[in-house]
Amino acid sequence: MPTGAKHTLEKIRALPLPEKVRIMNVCGGHERSISMAGLRTALPQNIELIPGPGCPVCICPEEDIYQAIQIAVHEDIILVAFGDMLRVPVNVPKTAVRTFVRTLEQAKAAGADIRPIASPTEAVICAKANPEKTVVFFVAGFETTCAPVAAMLAEGIPENLLILMSGRLTWPAVAMLLDSGTPGFDALIAPGHVATIMGSEEWRFVVDKHHIPTAVAGFTPESLLAATYSVLRQVIEKKIFLDNCYTQVVKPQGNPTAQQLLNSTLVVVDAPWRGIGIIPQSGFELSEKLAAHNARLRFPSYADEARKKAGAMPPGCDCAKVVLGKIKPNECRLYGESCVPRNPIGPCMVSDEGACRIWWSTGVRKESTEAVDAA
């Protein structure tokens, strides 16, 4: 562990901690850093670090994935998506698992032209290289992902490139938890990359409205421990404020250029989160001026309304509780049993930002309650 992180860890251990403090981290990248650095085993036992709703793959609506699969299978198009989305399964009856196409990866194996990409630029390149074909870009992600997509749209995209937008904003999910009256955490570590775009001030409502200690963190052990130390001192001293422990890139008002791009190309709408339901004003959709590029409008027949009612997690899967911080990943009924990375049942076991995948990859098994230090 770096010297700075060791020093902060020593300061945390010296604090007069209460019997239990629950700290939620919102970002999947934070959860990965925490687990890989072995911070749970390094911190005092009365500090509980809770992974929260920070995995866009995990909360992408099941009906959107189903629609993407159906478009790819039944239309003469090329579908591109970020790699993790190809393995996220939709819900099917157990009797149909062997015959039903459950993922984009399976649709690709069945002959659909589906291509993983790593950036919006690749979607534009693909559309320009295939002018005779319609290319559908299935977008799932939070503000950090949607900002470069917005930049792509603002620059102008080929006529044959359509967008199936499933972008989400991060803060409304936390607001929903807090408004529920039983949030399940005593302090919050806010996401660094999202705050880079939207600004640290976006999280002030957690402090002002709910009086919960909050600190924005980066992705190094030093930054995460600094944020942990900050919120612990706030809990102990009962002096609640919004701290920024990622000042290298996070400014109070964020990135005005990125925000302008988002506002000029996308609109904020009420949106469903898989296994959770509709969260008001939590989703991005293409603005009306970009309607010609909206895949939902071009292929409306593949929007299965019944999927919205059945859009919870697969039978037996507790991913929604994991995403909301209600249970630990290894407390899911399927974790490590039928659900493992090579055969994911729920979306939290698919993505590198999914808490279940992270915990499994860092050695946590059913009988263990804490992540082990990564080698």
Buried (B, 14 or more C-beta within 10 A) or exposed (E): BEEBBBEBBEBBEEBEBEEEBBBBBBBBBBBBBBBBBBBBEBBEEEBBBBBBBBBBBBBBBBBBBBBBBBBBBEBEBBBBBBBBBBBBBBBBEEEEEEEBBBBBBBBBEEEBBBBBBEEBEBBBBBBEEBEEBBBBBBBBBBBBBBBBBBBBBBEEBBEBBBBBBBBBBBBBBBBBBBEEEEBBBBBBBBBBBBBBBBBBBBBBBBBEEBEBBBBBBBBBBBBBBBBBBBBBBBBBEEEBEBBBBBEEEBBEEBBEEBBEBBEEBBEBEEBBBBBBEEBEEBBBBBBEEBEEBBBBEBBEEBBBEEBBEEBBBBEEBBBBBBBBBBBBBBEBEBBBEBBBBEEBBBBBBBBBBBBBBBBBBBBBEEEEEBBBBEE
